[in-house]
């Protein structure tokens, strides 16, 4: 997984340099932007997935602040269902 992640970062950097070098000379330079946007989308998706797991774990802990604010289990089960 780490090797795949590093290779995607290298591909993103190469595509950024490719776009910067060819954006005035070629109409196909926009294809270099696709890996950049895919990498940004993937990083944002991983961040949201991590955030979801943290919220789910906090709702399972009975002494957490979120549990005390919601006053019991019922709201937590509804909230964690939509995560």
N, C-alpha and C positions, 0 to 999 in steps of 0.2 A: 504494500500500500504506500509506503513511504517513497519507494522508487517511482511509482506511478505519479505521486503527487509532485515530486521533484521534476520529473520529465514534463509534466503539464506546465509547471512554472517556467521551465526552459523554453518550451514551445510558445508560451505566452510572450516571453521576452523577445524571442526571435521574430514572432509575428508583429510585435510592436516596432521593432527595428525595421522589419520589412515594409510595414506600412509607412513609417517615416521616410524611408528611402524612395518609395515608389508612388507616393500619393499625388505628386504633380505630373508624373509621366505616364501613368497607366490607369485605365478605367477599372481594372481588376484588382486594384490595391485594396478595395473594400473587403475582399475575401480574407485579408490578413486580420481584420477586426473580429472575425467570428471566434477564434480561440480566446481572444481577450474577453469577450462578453460571456463565453461559456465558463471560463475560469472564475470570473466575478460572480456569475450565477451560482456556481458550485460552492464557492466560499460562503456566500450568503445563505445558501441552503444548509450547509454544515453548521453555521452559526445558529440558525433557527432550530435545527435539530438538537443541538447542545442545550440551547435555552429551554426547549420543551422538556428535555430530560431533567434539567435542574428543577423546573417548576413541578414536574411530576414527583420527584423525590422529596421536595419540600412539602407537598401536600400529604405524603404518606407519613411524615414524621408528626406525631401527635402534639409535640411541644413546640412546634414551629410557630412563627408569627402569623403566617397565613392561616394556619389551623385555628388559632385563637381569634383572628379577625372574623373568620367565616362562621364561628360559633357552632362547630360540629361537623359531622361527617357528610350530611346530606348535600350541602353546597359543594363540598370537595369532590364527591363522586360525580356530580353533574359537570363541574369544571374540568375534572380530569378525563371525562368521557370525550369532550371536544378537543382534547389535546391529542 
